[in-house]
Amino acid sequence: MQFENLLAPRRVQHGVDGVSKKRALEILADLISNDIPSLSADDLFRSLVARERLGSTGLGHGIAIPHCRVAKCEATIGALIILSKPIDFDAIDGEPVDVIFSLMVPEEANGEHLQMLAKLAELFQQEDFRAQLRSADSDQLLYSRVVQHLTAV
């Protein structure tokens, strides 16, 4: 698993304002589609919404990792947004969410994507990591902090 290849600077945003859960999923889909035009933002959004209907991907501690399998997706792709204000995400601890890392995996992905999800969930359970993400004051700083931790995984 190559975690350091999950993100690109164009798929990371901090300080996202005034969003709902639905709008957050749209933003994540747009970030990925804008960076990888072969993936339709509408298809990504619908896939994320369908996955959320199965059960919330809110992990607790203000973190959510919405994820789904996507046709035409050739590699595992991530996008990250930090919200300026936490939103209700039906997280398991009932706390609102302000850090959302989306993961798109190829439709034919095997158990490797489950291992990746588990590693990401483990990383986001680290209080220091969450604090570093929340304190980033630019997209570039947020990106570099995430990549630094992903590379160490």
N, CA, C and O atoms as a GROMACS GRO file, in nm:
protein
  612
    1MET      N    1   0.084  -0.119   0.000
    1MET     CA    2   0.000   0.000   0.000
    1MET      C    3   0.088   0.124   0.000
    1MET      O    4   0.182   0.134   0.079
    2GLN      N    5   0.057   0.216  -0.088
    2GLN     CA    6   0.136   0.338  -0.098
    2GLN      C    7   0.050   0.456  -0.055
    2GLN      O    8  -0.015   0.520  -0.138
    3PHE      N    9   0.051   0.484   0.074
    3PHE     CA   10  -0.032   0.591   0.128
    3PHE      C   11   0.011   0.728   0.080
    3PHE      O   12  -0.072   0.818   0.062
    4GLU      N   13   0.142   0.745   0.058
    4GLU     CA   14   0.189   0.877   0.018
    4GLU      C   15   0.136   0.920  -0.119
    4GLU      O   16   0.141   1.039  -0.152
    5ASN      N   17   0.086   0.827  -0.199
    5ASN     CA   18   0.032   0.860  -0.331
    5ASN      C   19  -0.118   0.886  -0.329
    5ASN      O   20  -0.177   0.912  -0.434
    6LEU      N   21  -0.180   0.880  -0.213
    6LEU     CA   22  -0.325   0.899  -0.203
    6LEU      C   23  -0.370   1.039  -0.240
    6LEU      O   24  -0.473   1.057  -0.305
    7LEU      N   25  -0.294   1.138  -0.198
    7LEU     CA   26  -0.335   1.277  -0.211
    7LEU      C   27  -0.250   1.352  -0.311
    7LEU      O   28  -0.138   1.312  -0.344
    8ALA      N   29  -0.305   1.461  -0.358
    8ALA     CA   30  -0.232   1.560  -0.437
    8ALA      C   31  -0.272   1.696  -0.378
    8ALA      O   32  -0.383   1.709  -0.324
    9PRO      N   33  -0.187   1.795  -0.387
    9PRO     CA   34  -0.220   1.927  -0.329
    9PRO      C   35  -0.354   1.982  -0.377
    9PRO      O   36  -0.423   2.052  -0.302
   10ARG      N   37  -0.392   1.952  -0.500
   10ARG     CA   38  -0.518   2.002  -0.555
   10ARG      C   39  -0.641   1.938  -0.493
   10ARG      O   40  -0.753   1.984  -0.514
   11ARG      N   41  -0.622   1.831  -0.416
   11ARG     CA   42  -0.734   1.760  -0.354
   11ARG      C   43  -0.738   1.781  -0.203
   11ARG      O   44  -0.791   1.698  -0.129
   12VAL      N   45  -0.682   1.892  -0.158
   12VAL     CA   46  -0.679   1.924  -0.015
   12VAL      C   47  -0.726   2.069   0.003
   12VAL      O   48  -0.677   2.159  -0.064
   13GLN      N   49  -0.822   2.089   0.094
   13GLN     CA   50  -0.871   2.225   0.124
   13GLN      C   51  -0.894   2.239   0.273
   13GLN      O   52  -0.949   2.150   0.337
   14HIS      N   53  -0.851   2.351   0.327
   14HIS     CA   54  -0.877   2.381   0.468
   14HIS      C   55  -0.972   2.501   0.476
   14HIS      O   56  -0.983   2.578   0.381
   15GLY      N   57  -1.038   2.515   0.588
   15GLY     CA   58  -1.124   2.631   0.610
   15GLY      C   59  -1.247   2.636   0.522
   15GLY      O   60  -1.292   2.745   0.486
   16VAL      N   61  -1.302   2.520   0.486
   16VAL     CA   62  -1.422   2.516   0.402
   16VAL      C   63  -1.541   2.565   0.484
   16VAL      O   64  -1.568   2.513   0.592
   17ASP      N   65  -1.611   2.666   0.431
   17ASP     CA   66  -1.721   2.733   0.504
   17ASP      C   67  -1.859   2.683   0.466
   17ASP      O   68  -1.883   2.636   0.355
   18GLY      N   69  -1.949   2.695   0.564
   18GLY     CA   70  -2.092   2.683   0.543
   18GLY      C   71  -2.140   2.562   0.466
   18GLY      O   72  -2.211   2.576   0.366
   19VAL      N   73  -2.104   2.443   0.512
   19VAL     CA   74  -2.144   2.324   0.439
   19VAL      C   75  -2.231   2.233   0.524
   19VAL      O   76  -2.228   2.237   0.647
   20SER      N   77  -2.308   2.152   0.456
   20SER     CA   78  -2.384   2.043   0.515
   20SER      C   79  -2.309   1.914   0.482
   20SER      O   80  -2.209   1.917   0.410
   21LYS      N   81  -2.358   1.802   0.532
   21LYS     CA   82  -2.297   1.674   0.497
   21LYS      C   83  -2.303   1.652   0.346
   21LYS      O   84  -2.204   1.611   0.285
   22LYS      N   85  -2.418   1.679   0.287
   22LYS     CA   86  -2.435   1.663   0.143
   22LYS      C   87  -2.336   1.751   0.067
   22LYS      O   88  -2.271   1.705  -0.026
   23ARG      N   89  -2.326   1.876   0.107
   23ARG     CA   90  -2.237   1.969   0.037
   23ARG      C   91  -2.091   1.927   0.054
   23ARG      O   92  -2.011   1.941  -0.039
   24ALA      N   93  -2.055   1.876   0.172
   24ALA     CA   94  -1.918   1.828   0.194
   24ALA      C   95  -1.885   1.715   0.097
   24ALA      O   96  -1.776   1.712   0.040
   25LEU      N   97  -1.978   1.623   0.077
   25LEU     CA   98  -1.957   1.513  -0.017
   25LEU      C   99  -1.945   1.565  -0.160
   25LEU      O  100  -1.865   1.514  -0.239
   26GLU      N  101  -2.023   1.668  -0.194
   26GLU     CA  102  -2.012   1.729  -0.327
   26GLU      C  103  -1.875   1.793  -0.346
   26GLU      O  104  -1.815   1.779  -0.453
   27ILE      N  105  -1.826   1.862  -0.246
   27ILE     CA  106  -1.695   1.927  -0.254
   27ILE      C  107  -1.585   1.823  -0.274
   27ILE      O  108  -1.496   1.842  -0.358
   28LEU      N  109  -1.592   1.715  -0.199
   28LEU     CA  110  -1.492   1.609  -0.214
   28LEU      C  111  -1.497   1.549  -0.354
   28LEU      O  112  -1.393   1.526  -0.416
   29ALA      N  113  -1.616   1.523  -0.405
   29ALA     CA  114  -1.631   1.469  -0.540
   29ALA      C  115  -1.576   1.568  -0.643
   29ALA      O  116  -1.509   1.527  -0.739
   30ASP      N  117  -1.603   1.696  -0.624
   30ASP     CA  118  -1.552   1.798  -0.716
   30ASP      C  119  -1.400   1.806  -0.713
   30ASP      O  120  -1.336   1.817  -0.818
   31LEU      N  121  -1.340   1.800  -0.594
   31LEU     CA  122  -1.194   1.806  -0.583
   31LEU      C  123  -1.130   1.693  -0.662
   31LEU      O  124  -1.032   1.714  -0.734
   32ILE      N  125  -1.186   1.575  -0.650
   32ILE     CA  126  -1.129   1.460  -0.721
   32ILE      C  127  -1.154   1.472  -0.871
   32ILE      O  128  -1.062   1.451  -0.951
   33SER      N  129  -1.275   1.507  -0.910
   33SER     CA  130  -1.309   1.518  -1.052
   33SER      C  131  -1.229   1.629  -1.121
   33SER      O  132  -1.187   1.613  -1.235
   34ASN      N  133  -1.210   1.740  -1.052
   34ASN     CA  134  -1.132   1.849  -1.111
   34ASN      C  135  -0.987   1.809  -1.133
   34ASN      O  136  -0.922   1.856  -1.226
   35ASP      N  137  -0.936   1.722  -1.048
   35ASP     CA  138  -0.798   1.677  -1.060
   35ASP      C  139  -0.785   1.559  -1.156
   35ASP      O  140  -0.684   1.543  -1.224
   36ILE      N  141  -0.890   1.477  -1.162
   36ILE     CA  142  -0.890   1.357  -1.248
   36ILE      C  143  -1.017   1.361  -1.332
   36ILE      O  144  -1.117   1.299  -1.296
   37PRO      N  145  -1.014   1.434  -1.445
   37PRO     CA  146  -1.135   1.457  -1.525
   37PRO      C  147  -1.206   1.331  -1.576
   37PRO      O  148  -1.324   1.337  -1.610
   38SER      N  149  -1.136   1.219  -1.581
   38SER     CA  150  -1.202   1.096  -1.628
   38SER      C  151  -1.305   1.045  -1.526
   38SER      O  152  -1.386   0.959  -1.557
   39LEU      N  153  -1.300   1.099  -1.405
   39LEU     CA  154  -1.397   1.061  -1.301
   39LEU      C  155  -1.502   1.172  -1.290
   39LEU      O  156  -1.470   1.287  -1.261
   40SER      N  157  -1.625   1.137  -1.311
   40SER     CA  158  -1.736   1.232  -1.307
   40SER      C  159  -1.769   1.271  -1.163
   40SER      O  160  -1.787   1.184  -1.077
   41ALA      N  161  -1.778   1.400  -1.138
   41ALA     CA  162  -1.814   1.448  -1.004
   41ALA      C  163  -1.951   1.394  -0.963
   41ALA      O  164  -1.971   1.356  -0.848
   42ASP      N  165  -2.045   1.390  -1.058
   42ASP     CA  166  -2.180   1.340  -1.027
   42ASP      C  167  -2.176   1.192  -0.987
   42ASP      O  168  -2.241   1.152  -0.891
   43ASP      N  169  -2.099   1.113  -1.061
   43ASP     CA  170  -2.087   0.970  -1.028
   43ASP      C  171  -2.021   0.951  -0.892
   43ASP      O  172  -2.065   0.868  -0.813
   44LEU      N  173  -1.916   1.027  -0.866
   44LEU     CA  174  -1.848   1.017  -0.736
   44LEU      C  175  -1.943   1.054  -0.624
   44LEU      O  176  -1.951   0.985  -0.522
   45PHE      N  177  -2.014   1.165  -0.642
   45PHE     CA  178  -2.108   1.211  -0.539
   45PHE      C  179  -2.215   1.106  -0.512
   45PHE      O  180  -2.244   1.074  -0.397
   46ARG      N  181  -2.274   1.052  -0.619
   46ARG     CA  182  -2.379   0.950  -0.602
   46ARG      C  183  -2.324   0.826  -0.530
   46ARG      O  184  -2.393   0.767  -0.446
   47SER      N  185  -2.202   0.789  -0.562
   47SER     CA  186  -2.141   0.672  -0.496
   47SER      C  187  -2.117   0.699  -0.347
   47SER      O  188  -2.138   0.612  -0.263
   48LEU      N  189  -2.072   0.820  -0.316
   48LEU     CA  190  -2.050   0.855  -0.175
   48LEU      C  191  -2.182   0.857  -0.098
   48LEU      O  192  -2.190   0.807   0.014
   49VAL      N  193  -2.284   0.915  -0.158
   49VAL     CA  194  -2.416   0.921  -0.092
   49VAL      C  195  -2.470   0.780  -0.071
   49VAL      O  196  -2.524   0.749   0.035
   50ALA      N  197  -2.458   0.695  -0.173
   50ALA     CA  198  -2.506   0.557  -0.161
   50ALA      C  199  -2.434   0.486  -0.046
   50ALA      O  200  -2.497   0.412   0.030
   51ARG      N  201  -2.305   0.507  -0.034
   51ARG     CA  202  -2.229   0.444   0.075
   51ARG      C  203  -2.275   0.497   0.210
   51ARG      O  204  -2.288   0.420   0.305
   52GLU      N  205  -2.298   0.626   0.221
   52GLU     CA  206  -2.342   0.686   0.348
   52GLU      C  207  -2.480   0.632   0.389
   52GLU      O  208  -2.509   0.622   0.508
   53ARG      N  209  -2.563   0.597   0.291
   53ARG     CA  210  -2.694   0.541   0.323
   53ARG      C  211  -2.682   0.405   0.392
   53ARG      O  212  -2.771   0.365   0.467
   54LEU      N  213  -2.572   0.336   0.366
   54LEU     CA  214  -2.549   0.206   0.431
   54LEU      C  215  -2.510   0.222   0.577
   54LEU      O  216  -2.528   0.130   0.657
   55GLY      N  217  -2.459   0.338   0.612
   55GLY     CA  218  -2.415   0.367   0.747
   55GLY      C  219  -2.314   0.480   0.744
   55GLY      O  220  -2.234   0.491   0.651
   56SER      N  221  -2.318   0.562   0.845
   56SER     CA  222  -2.230   0.677   0.848
   56SER      C  223  -2.083   0.635   0.853
   56SER      O  224  -2.047   0.536   0.916
   57THR      N  225  -2.001   0.713   0.787
   57THR     CA  226  -1.856   0.692   0.790
   57THR      C  227  -1.790   0.786   0.890
   57THR      O  228  -1.668   0.804   0.888
   58GLY      N  229  -1.871   0.845   0.978
   58GLY     CA  230  -1.817   0.929   1.085
   58GLY      C  231  -1.756   0.840   1.193
   58GLY      O  232  -1.826   0.760   1.255
   59LEU      N  233  -1.626   0.854   1.213
   59LEU     CA  234  -1.552   0.765   1.303
   59LEU      C  235  -1.551   0.808   1.449
   59LEU      O  236  -1.524   0.727   1.538
   60GLY      N  237  -1.580   0.934   1.474
   60GLY     CA  238  -1.565   0.989   1.607
   60GLY      C  239  -1.449   1.086   1.611
   60GLY      O  240  -1.368   1.092   1.518
   61HIS      N  241  -1.442   1.164   1.718
   61HIS     CA  242  -1.337   1.265   1.734
   61HIS      C  243  -1.341   1.371   1.625
   61HIS      O  244  -1.240   1.436   1.598
   62GLY      N  245  -1.458   1.391   1.562
   62GLY     CA  246  -1.470   1.492   1.457
   62GLY      C  247  -1.418   1.449   1.322
   62GLY      O  248  -1.393   1.533   1.236
   63ILE      N  249  -1.401   1.318   1.302
   63ILE     CA  250  -1.342   1.264   1.179
   63ILE      C  251  -1.445   1.181   1.102
   63ILE      O  252  -1.523   1.107   1.161
   64ALA      N  253  -1.444   1.195   0.969
   64ALA     CA  254  -1.522   1.107   0.882
   64ALA      C  255  -1.433   1.065   0.765
   64ALA      O  256  -1.350   1.142   0.716
   65ILE      N  257  -1.451   0.941   0.723
   65ILE     CA  258  -1.378   0.889   0.606
   65ILE      C  259  -1.480   0.828   0.509
   65ILE      O  260  -1.492   0.706   0.499
   66PRO      N  261  -1.554   0.915   0.438
   66PRO     CA  262  -1.645   0.861   0.337
   66PRO      C  263  -1.565   0.791   0.227
   66PRO      O  264  -1.463   0.843   0.181
   67HIS      N  265  -1.611   0.676   0.187
   67HIS     CA  266  -1.536   0.596   0.090
   67HIS      C  267  -1.633   0.516   0.004
   67HIS      O  268  -1.746   0.488   0.044
   68CYS      N  269  -1.586   0.480  -0.116
   68CYS     CA  270  -1.670   0.400  -0.204
   68CYS      C  271  -1.586   0.342  -0.317
   68CYS      O  272  -1.474   0.387  -0.344
   69ARG      N  273  -1.642   0.242  -0.382
   69ARG     CA  274  -1.583   0.185  -0.503
   69ARG      C  275  -1.637   0.264  -0.621
   69ARG      O  276  -1.754   0.304  -0.624
   70VAL      N  277  -1.549   0.285  -0.720
   70VAL     CA  278  -1.587   0.369  -0.833
   70VAL      C  279  -1.544   0.305  -0.964
   70VAL      O  280  -1.428   0.266  -0.981
   71ALA      N  281  -1.638   0.294  -1.057
   71ALA     CA  282  -1.605   0.249  -1.192
   71ALA      C  283  -1.513   0.353  -1.256
   71ALA      O  284  -1.525   0.472  -1.227
   72LYS      N  285  -1.424   0.311  -1.341
   72LYS     CA  286  -1.329   0.397  -1.412
   72LYS      C  287  -1.219   0.452  -1.321
   72LYS      O  288  -1.134   0.528  -1.367
   73CYS      N  289  -1.220   0.416  -1.196
   73CYS     CA  290  -1.115   0.459  -1.104
   73CYS      C  291  -1.000   0.358  -1.117
   73CYS      O  292  -1.019   0.239  -1.093
   74GLU      N  293  -0.882   0.406  -1.154
   74GLU     CA  294  -0.771   0.316  -1.180
   74GLU      C  295  -0.678   0.296  -1.061
   74GLU      O  296  -0.599   0.202  -1.058
   75ALA      N  297  -0.688   0.385  -0.963
   75ALA     CA  298  -0.603   0.376  -0.844
   75ALA      C  299  -0.680   0.432  -0.726
   75ALA      O  300  -0.778   0.504  -0.744
   76THR      N  301  -0.638   0.400  -0.607
   76THR     CA  302  -0.701   0.455  -0.488
   76THR      C  303  -0.667   0.603  -0.479
   76THR      O  304  -0.551   0.643  -0.492
   77ILE      N  305  -0.770   0.684  -0.456
   77ILE     CA  306  -0.757   0.830  -0.459
   77ILE      C  307  -0.819   0.888  -0.333
   77ILE      O  308  -0.926   0.846  -0.290
   78GLY      N  309  -0.750   0.985  -0.274
   78GLY     CA  310  -0.802   1.052  -0.156
   78GLY      C  311  -0.820   1.200  -0.178
   78GLY      O  312  -0.758   1.260  -0.266
   79ALA      N  313  -0.907   1.259  -0.098
   79ALA     CA  314  -0.927   1.404  -0.093
   79ALA      C  315  -0.955   1.438   0.053
   79ALA      O  316  -1.014   1.358   0.126
   80LEU      N  317  -0.913   1.556   0.094
   80LEU     CA  318  -0.927   1.596   0.234
   80LEU      C  319  -0.977   1.738   0.244
   80LEU      O  320  -0.927   1.828   0.177
   81ILE      N  321  -1.079   1.758   0.328
   81ILE     CA  322  -1.123   1.893   0.359
   81ILE      C  323  -1.131   1.909   0.510
   81ILE      O  324  -1.166   1.816   0.583
   82ILE      N  325  -1.098   2.028   0.554
   82ILE     CA  326  -1.114   2.068   0.694
   82ILE      C  327  -1.218   2.177   0.694
   82ILE      O  328  -1.201   2.279   0.627
   83LEU      N  329  -1.324   2.158   0.768
   83LEU     CA  330  -1.433   2.255   0.772
   83LEU      C  331  -1.405   2.364   0.875
   83LEU      O  332  -1.341   2.340   0.978
   84SER      N  333  -1.453   2.484   0.846
   84SER     CA  334  -1.435   2.593   0.941
   84SER      C  335  -1.526   2.574   1.063
   84SER      O  336  -1.493   2.619   1.172
   85LYS      N  337  -1.639   2.506   1.043
   85LYS     CA  338  -1.731   2.474   1.153
   85LYS      C  339  -1.773   2.329   1.139
   85LYS      O  340  -1.809   2.285   1.030
   86PRO      N  341  -1.770   2.253   1.249
   86PRO     CA  342  -1.811   2.112   1.244
   86PRO      C  343  -1.959   2.098   1.203
   86PRO      O  344  -2.041   2.185   1.230
   87ILE      N  345  -1.989   1.985   1.139
   87ILE     CA  346  -2.125   1.957   1.095
   87ILE      C  347  -2.170   1.820   1.148
   87ILE      O  348  -2.088   1.736   1.183
   88ASP      N  349  -2.300   1.801   1.153
   88ASP     CA  350  -2.355   1.671   1.190
   88ASP      C  351  -2.324   1.572   1.078
   88ASP      O  352  -2.351   1.599   0.961
   89PHE      N  353  -2.267   1.458   1.115
   89PHE     CA  354  -2.231   1.356   1.016
   89PHE      C  355  -2.278   1.219   1.063
   89PHE      O  356  -2.238   1.116   1.008
   90ASP      N  357  -2.364   1.217   1.166
   90ASP     CA  358  -2.413   1.092   1.223
   90ASP      C  359  -2.297   1.002   1.268
   90ASP      O  360  -2.302   0.880   1.251
   91ALA      N  361  -2.194   1.064   1.324
   91ALA     CA  362  -2.076   0.989   1.369
   91ALA      C  363  -2.113   0.897   1.485
   91ALA      O  364  -2.210   0.921   1.557
   92ILE      N  365  -2.034   0.793   1.503
   92ILE     CA  366  -2.065   0.693   1.606
   92ILE      C  367  -2.061   0.751   1.747
   92ILE      O  368  -2.128   0.698   1.837
   93ASP      N  369  -1.984   0.858   1.769
   93ASP     CA  370  -1.981   0.918   1.903
   93ASP      C  371  -2.078   1.035   1.917
   93ASP      O  372  -2.085   1.098   2.022
   94GLY      N  373  -2.153   1.064   1.810
   94GLY     CA  374  -2.250   1.173   1.813
   94GLY      C  375  -2.189   1.311   1.800
   94GLY      O  376  -2.261   1.410   1.796
   95GLU      N  377  -2.057   1.319   1.792
   95GLU     CA  378  -1.990   1.449   1.782
   95GLU      C  379  -1.993   1.498   1.637
   95GLU      O  380  -1.989   1.418   1.544
   96PRO      N  381  -2.001   1.631   1.619
   96PRO     CA  382  -1.996   1.684   1.482
   96PRO      C  383  -1.857   1.664   1.422
   96PRO      O  384  -1.758   1.646   1.493
   97VAL      N  385  -1.851   1.668   1.290
   97VAL     CA  386  -1.730   1.637   1.214
   97VAL      C  387  -1.676   1.764   1.148
   97VAL      O  388  -1.751   1.845   1.094
   98ASP      N  389  -1.544   1.780   1.154
   98ASP     CA  390  -1.480   1.892   1.083
   98ASP      C  391  -1.362   1.848   0.996
   98ASP      O  392  -1.308   1.930   0.922
   99VAL      N  393  -1.322   1.722   1.004
   99VAL     CA  394  -1.214   1.668   0.922
   99VAL      C  395  -1.272   1.552   0.841
   99VAL      O  396  -1.318   1.452   0.896
  100ILE      N  397  -1.268   1.569   0.708
  100ILE     CA  398  -1.329   1.467   0.621
  100ILE      C  399  -1.228   1.424   0.515
  100ILE      O  400  -1.184   1.504   0.432
  101PHE      N  401  -1.191   1.298   0.520
  101PHE     CA  402  -1.098   1.239   0.424
  101PHE      C  403  -1.175   1.140   0.340
  101PHE      O  404  -1.224   1.039   0.392
  102SER      N  405  -1.187   1.166   0.213
  102SER     CA  406  -1.261   1.078   0.124
  102SER      C  407  -1.167   0.983   0.052
  102SER      O  408  -1.057   1.022   0.012
  103LEU      N  409  -1.210   0.860   0.036
  103LEU     CA  410  -1.129   0.758  -0.028
  103LEU      C  411  -1.211   0.693  -0.139
  103LEU      O  412  -1.318   0.638  -0.114
  104MET      N  413  -1.158   0.699  -0.261
  104MET     CA  414  -1.221   0.634  -0.376
  104MET      C  415  -1.131   0.519  -0.418
  104MET      O  416  -1.010   0.536  -0.432
  105VAL      N  417  -1.189   0.403  -0.436
  105VAL     CA  418  -1.110   0.286  -0.476
  105VAL      C  419  -1.168   0.226  -0.604
  105VAL      O  420  -1.287   0.240  -0.632
  106PRO      N  421  -1.083   0.159  -0.682
  106PRO     CA  422  -1.134   0.095  -0.804
  106PRO      C  423  -1.246  -0.003  -0.773
  106PRO      O  424  -1.247  -0.066  -0.667
  107GLU      N  425  -1.338  -0.014  -0.864
  107GLU     CA  426  -1.455  -0.101  -0.845
  107GLU      C  427  -1.413  -0.245  -0.812
  107GLU      O  428  -1.478  -0.312  -0.733
  108GLU      N  429  -1.305  -0.291  -0.875
  108GLU     CA  430  -1.261  -0.428  -0.854
  108GLU      C  431  -1.164  -0.442  -0.737
  108GLU      O  432  -1.102  -0.547  -0.720
  109ALA      N  433  -1.149  -0.338  -0.657
  109ALA     CA  434  -1.054  -0.341  -0.545
  109ALA      C  435  -1.083  -0.459  -0.453
  109ALA      O  436  -1.198  -0.492  -0.425
  110ASN      N  437  -0.976  -0.519  -0.407
  110ASN     CA  438  -0.990  -0.633  -0.317
  110ASN      C  439  -0.977  -0.586  -0.172
  110ASN      O  440  -1.005  -0.470  -0.141
  111GLY      N  441  -0.937  -0.673  -0.086
  111GLY     CA  442  -0.926  -0.641   0.056
  111GLY      C  443  -0.822  -0.536   0.088
  111GLY      O  444  -0.819  -0.485   0.200
  112GLU      N  445  -0.736  -0.502  -0.008
  112GLU     CA  446  -0.633  -0.401   0.018
  112GLU      C  447  -0.695  -0.267   0.058
  112GLU      O  448  -0.640  -0.196   0.142
  113HIS      N  449  -0.809  -0.233  -0.003
  113HIS     CA  450  -0.870  -0.104   0.032
  113HIS      C  451  -0.924  -0.107   0.176
  113HIS      O  452  -0.930  -0.003   0.241
  114LEU      N  453  -0.963  -0.224   0.223
  114LEU     CA  454  -1.007  -0.234   0.363
  114LEU      C  455  -0.889  -0.214   0.458
  114LEU      O  456  -0.904  -0.154   0.564
  115GLN      N  457  -0.773  -0.265   0.419
  115GLN     CA  458  -0.652  -0.242   0.499
  115GLN      C  459  -0.617  -0.094   0.500
  115GLN      O  460  -0.576  -0.040   0.603
  116MET      N  461  -0.633  -0.030   0.386
  116MET     CA  462  -0.604   0.113   0.377
  116MET      C  463  -0.699   0.193   0.466
  116MET      O  464  -0.657   0.284   0.538
  117LEU      N  465  -0.826   0.158   0.463
  117LEU     CA  466  -0.924   0.225   0.549
  117LEU      C  467  -0.888   0.206   0.696
  117LEU      O  468  -0.895   0.300   0.775
  118ALA      N  469  -0.850   0.085   0.732
  118ALA     CA  470  -0.814   0.057   0.870
  118ALA      C  471  -0.692   0.139   0.913
  118ALA      O  472  -0.690   0.193   1.024
  119LYS      N  473  -0.592   0.150   0.826
  119LYS     CA  474  -0.473   0.228   0.858
  119LYS      C  475  -0.506   0.376   0.870
  119LYS      O  476  -0.455   0.445   0.959
  120LEU      N  477  -0.592   0.426   0.782
  120LEU     CA  478  -0.633   0.565   0.790
  120LEU      C  479  -0.710   0.592   0.919
  120LEU      O  480  -0.687   0.692   0.987
  121ALA      N  481  -0.802   0.502   0.952
  121ALA     CA  482  -0.878   0.517   1.075
  121ALA      C  483  -0.785   0.519   1.196
  121ALA      O  484  -0.803   0.597   1.289
  122GLU      N  485  -0.686   0.432   1.194
  122GLU     CA  486  -0.588   0.428   1.302
  122GLU      C  487  -0.510   0.559   1.310
  122GLU      O  488  -0.488   0.612   1.420
  123LEU      N  489  -0.469   0.612   1.198
  123LEU     CA  490  -0.397   0.739   1.194
  123LEU      C  491  -0.483   0.852   1.249
  123LEU      O  492  -0.436   0.934   1.328
  124PHE      N  493  -0.609   0.857   1.208
  124PHE     CA  494  -0.698   0.964   1.254
  124PHE      C  495  -0.738   0.950   1.400
  124PHE      O  496  -0.794   1.043   1.458
  125GLN      N  497  -0.711   0.837   1.461
  125GLN     CA  498  -0.737   0.822   1.605
  125GLN      C  499  -0.629   0.890   1.690
  125GLN      O  500  -0.648   0.909   1.810
  126GLN      N  501  -0.519   0.927   1.627
  126GLN     CA  502  -0.409   0.991   1.699
  126GLN      C  503  -0.442   1.139   1.723
  126GLN      O  504  -0.457   1.217   1.629
  127GLU      N  505  -0.453   1.174   1.849
  127GLU     CA  506  -0.492   1.310   1.886
  127GLU      C  507  -0.395   1.415   1.829
  127GLU      O  508  -0.438   1.520   1.782
  128ASP      N  509  -0.265   1.385   1.834
  128ASP     CA  510  -0.166   1.480   1.784
  128ASP      C  511  -0.183   1.504   1.634
  128ASP      O  512  -0.173   1.618   1.588
  129PHE      N  513  -0.210   1.399   1.560
  129PHE     CA  514  -0.231   1.412   1.415
  129PHE      C  515  -0.354   1.499   1.387
  129PHE      O  516  -0.348   1.589   1.304
  130ARG      N  517  -0.463   1.472   1.457
  130ARG     CA  518  -0.585   1.552   1.438
  130ARG      C  519  -0.559   1.699   1.469
  130ARG      O  520  -0.604   1.788   1.396
  131ALA      N  521  -0.486   1.724   1.576
  131ALA     CA  522  -0.455   1.862   1.615
  131ALA      C  523  -0.370   1.932   1.509
  131ALA      O  524  -0.391   2.050   1.480
  132GLN      N  525  -0.274   1.860   1.452
  132GLN     CA  526  -0.190   1.920   1.348
  132GLN      C  527  -0.272   1.956   1.224
  132GLN      O  528  -0.250   2.061   1.163
  133LEU      N  529  -0.367   1.871   1.189
  133LEU     CA  530  -0.451   1.900   1.073
  133LEU      C  531  -0.538   2.022   1.099
  133LEU      O  532  -0.550   2.111   1.014
  134ARG      N  533  -0.600   2.025   1.216
  134ARG     CA  534  -0.691   2.135   1.248
  134ARG      C  535  -0.619   2.269   1.262
  134ARG      O  536  -0.680   2.374   1.240
  135SER      N  537  -0.493   2.266   1.298
  135SER     CA  538  -0.420   2.392   1.317
  135SER      C  539  -0.354   2.443   1.188
  135SER      O  540  -0.298   2.552   1.188
  136ALA      N  541  -0.359   2.366   1.081
  136ALA     CA  542  -0.300   2.410   0.954
  136ALA      C  543  -0.375   2.533   0.904
  136ALA      O  544  -0.498   2.534   0.901
  137ASP      N  545  -0.302   2.636   0.864
  137ASP     CA  546  -0.366   2.760   0.821
  137ASP      C  547  -0.358   2.784   0.670
  137ASP      O  548  -0.388   2.893   0.622
  138SER      N  549  -0.318   2.681   0.597
  138SER     CA  550  -0.318   2.690   0.450
  138SER      C  551  -0.336   2.550   0.392
  138SER      O  552  -0.310   2.450   0.459
  139ASP      N  553  -0.380   2.545   0.268
  139ASP     CA  554  -0.395   2.416   0.200
  139ASP      C  555  -0.260   2.345   0.191
  139ASP      O  556  -0.252   2.224   0.212
  140GLN      N  557  -0.155   2.422   0.159
  140GLN     CA  558  -0.022   2.362   0.143
  140GLN      C  559   0.030   2.303   0.273
  140GLN      O  560   0.085   2.193   0.273
  141LEU      N  561   0.011   2.375   0.384
  141LEU     CA  562   0.056   2.323   0.513
  141LEU      C  563  -0.023   2.199   0.550
  141LEU      O  564   0.034   2.102   0.600
  142LEU      N  565  -0.154   2.201   0.526
  142LEU     CA  566  -0.238   2.084   0.554
  142LEU      C  567  -0.188   1.964   0.472
  142LEU      O  568  -0.172   1.855   0.525
  143TYR      N  569  -0.166   1.987   0.343
  143TYR     CA  570  -0.117   1.880   0.256
  143TYR      C  571   0.015   1.823   0.307
  143TYR      O  572   0.030   1.701   0.316
  144SER      N  573   0.110   1.909   0.340
  144SER     CA  574   0.242   1.860   0.382
  144SER      C  575   0.232   1.783   0.514
  144SER      O  576   0.305   1.685   0.533
  145ARG      N  577   0.145   1.825   0.605
  145ARG     CA  578   0.130   1.752   0.731
  145ARG      C  579   0.070   1.614   0.707
  145ARG      O  580   0.114   1.516   0.768
  146VAL      N  581  -0.028   1.606   0.621
  146VAL     CA  582  -0.089   1.476   0.593
  146VAL      C  583   0.011   1.383   0.526
  146VAL      O  584   0.026   1.268   0.566
  147VAL      N  585   0.079   1.433   0.424
  147VAL     CA  586   0.175   1.350   0.350
  147VAL      C  587   0.287   1.302   0.442
  147VAL      O  588   0.331   1.188   0.432
  148GLN      N  589   0.332   1.389   0.532
  148GLN     CA  590   0.436   1.349   0.627
  148GLN      C  591   0.391   1.229   0.709
  148GLN      O  592   0.468   1.135   0.730
  149HIS      N  593   0.267   1.232   0.755
  149HIS     CA  594   0.216   1.120   0.835
  149HIS      C  595   0.186   0.996   0.748
  149HIS      O  596   0.211   0.884   0.790
  150LEU      N  597   0.133   1.018   0.628
  150LEU     CA  598   0.103   0.905   0.541
  150LEU      C  599   0.230   0.832   0.500
  150LEU      O  600   0.232   0.709   0.491
  151THR      N  601   0.335   0.907   0.478
  151THR     CA  602   0.462   0.846   0.438
  151THR      C  603   0.518   0.760   0.550
  151THR      O  604   0.588   0.661   0.524
  152ALA      N  605   0.488   0.796   0.673
  152ALA     CA  606   0.539   0.720   0.788
  152ALA      C  607   0.458   0.594   0.815
  152ALA      O  608   0.502   0.507   0.891
  153VAL      N  609   0.340   0.582   0.754
  153VAL     CA  610   0.252   0.466   0.778
  153VAL      C  611   0.310   0.342   0.713
  153VAL      O  612   0.251   0.234   0.722
   0.00000   0.00000   0.00000
